[in-house]
């Protein structure tokens, strides 16, 4: 099972930016589909963005045009660039490696993002 370690969260004012990083262990990262999820207090964990091994991306509507998922296979790292942050983006953000059914098979420990108004 792949090990995932997220970083880059923090406290930012509304309108600000953050870049989250997720480093994966193992030699199969380049063929993995990866995703970012978020979980706000009292809510279920939900998908934010996905990226295929070939770099194709998809986003939930609420972050389109503001967030960008990308990957660097040489560094076994997937990123989430978050711009124009709003208080409703406040959540713990988790990196996930997706299984062949596009379901999360491995999770990182999460990184807290807090956006103040």
Secondary structure, DSSP 8 states (H G I E B T S, - for coil): ---EEEE--EEEETT--EEEEEEE-SS-GGG-EEEEEEE-TTS--EEEEEE-TT--EEE-GGGTTTEEEEEEGGGTEEEEEE-S--GGG-EEEEEEEE-TTS-EEEE---EEEEEE-
